[in-house]
Amino acid sequence: MCIRDSGNKVEGTKTVTNDGLNDDGNIIFSVTVVDGLITLETGETISWDATRTREWREGEETLALEDDIYAISDGIGADFAASGINRNGVAFTTHIAEPLVKEMDCIWIVSGILEVTPEGLTTRELDFGDGACDNDATLTIGEFTTDITLPY
């Protein structure tokens, strides 16, 4: 796969597998990215591999996309959701501490906690909030916490 988005080149292999129903009766999908690579307009690159689970919590009974709600978590049995090298050459891992909830009628993730750990640095925790469709989040790095506004 190779696509261009806003001047950035995106490459790699993404595989989505329907794993059937979970214990709650919701459809779950395994999602993997292998050899993911973004080449920015500046020539800098970001590489990553990822595994995660996507649970289709609501909306599967209709054809409308806007009523769909998904919860994204680390892949089944995975210690982390992704690992890679950022554009500054620093290795990183990510961990979904609380499932990231995406309502398809909202452009932002509405709740959940994502942890990003750059190699040799303190883990960054991004808390997407309590379920409201807004671009407010809380960033915590060690003892430092601040409210941030996510870009559109």
N, C-alpha and C positions, 0 to 999 in steps of 0.2 A: 504494500500500500504506500502511496506517495501522494500527498495533497498539498496545496498551497493555501494558506489562510493569512490574509493581511500582509502578504510579502514574506511570511515565514513558511518554510518547507517542513512538512510533517511526514515521517516515514516510520515503518515498523509493521508488525503483525499483531492485530487485535482479534481475539477469538472470543465469541460469546456462545456458551453452551447452556441449553435449557436442562436443568438438573431436576425438574419435576417439582413436586409440592413439598414444602417443609411441614413441620409438626402443626403449624397454625393454618395449614391449607392454602398457603400463598405460594405462587410460582417463584422459584429461585433460579438465578442464572449465575454461572461462573464466568468471570471476565478476566482474561489475561492479555497483557501486552508484552511482547517479546521484541527486543532490539528497538524500542521506541527511540526516535531521534527527532528533535526539533532543531532546524538550522535557522537562526534568526537572520533578519535582513543585515545585521551587523557582521555576520559570519560566525558569531558565537554559537555554541551548540549546548543542548540539554539532552542527556540520554537517560533512559529509565527502562526498567522491567517492573511489571505489576501483576498482582493477583488480587481479586476482590470478589465479593458476592453481592449480587443485586437482588433484593427481595421486592417483588411487585405487590405492595400492600393494598392498594385500592385501584379500581378502574379497569380491571381486566375483563369485566363483563360488558363493557361498552366499546364502541369504535372510536369514541371521542378521546383525544389525547389529553385534554386539559383536566380531566378528572383522575388521571393516573398519579399515583404516589409511590415512590421507590425509597427503599432504605439500603444504603451502601455500607458494607462492612469489609474488614479484612477477609481475604480468601479463607475458605474452610481449612483449618489447620495451619494457617500462615502466621508467622511471627510478626510480619509487617505487610502493609498493603503494597508498597512500592520501594524501590531503591534505585539510585542512579547517581549521576554526576551533574551538578548545576552548571550554569554558564560561566562561573568563576573557577571551575575545576574542582569543586568541593563535593565529595561524596555525601549522600544523604539517604535516610530511610524515612518512610512515613508509616504511621499507625493510626487506625481509626479507633479512637478510644470509646466513642459512642457513635452508633450508626448515623451516617449523614443522610438526612431526609430531604428528598427532592420532590416537590410538588410541581407537576408539569405546567401549571398555570402561573408559576412564579419563576422569575429568572435566577433567583438566588437559592442556595441551600437554606432551608428554613430552621434546621436544628442539627445538632450533632457536634462532635469534637474531633478535630484532626490534629495529630501531633506530627511535627516535622523535626527530625534530628539531623543537623549537619554534622559531619564527622569532626570530633574534637570540640564541639560547641554544645551549649545547653539546648535542650528540647524546647521548641516553640509550640505552644498550644493555641489553636484557633477554635473558639467556641462560637458556633453560628446562631446561638440563641434558643428561644423557647417555642418556636413554631410559627412565629409571625413572618409574613412575606415582606421582608425589608432587607436593606443592605447593611444592617448593623451587626457587628461581631465584636468579640473580646479577644485580644491577643495577650497571652501570658508567656513571659520568658523568665524562668526562675522566679524571683520575688517581684518582678516588674509586671504590672497589668495595666492595659489601656484599652479604651473603647476605640474601634476603628470603623471607618466607612468603606465598605467594599466597592470597587469600581463597577460601573455599569457595563 
